[in-house]
Amino acid sequence: MDNPENYQITLENLDEQFKKLDYSKWEDIQYRLNRIYNTIRKNFYQLFPPKIRPFIQKWGWIFYTILIIILIIVLYYIDLKLTFNY
């Protein structure tokens, strides 16, 4: 069972968690993109077999971009095949 002390909320954590971002600044945009990428990596990393995981770590965000592009191509192909134009 997890130790509740690991989940202590400090003022620094609260400040970062509820930080109001100004998207006119490049640093805030970059911060948000890094948070999104790390969330995806944390949630979906365990889905891949252990032999592929070093490849994912080496290529980082490029791997997920390629994966999404392949998914879009497959969905487009399926949609193209399922449109019954006579």
Buried (B, 14 or more C-beta within 10 A) or exposed (E): EEEEEEEEEEEEEEEEEEEEEEEEEEEBEEBEEEEEEEEEBEEEEEEEEEEEEEEBEEEEEEBBEEEEEEEEEEEEEEEEEEEEEE
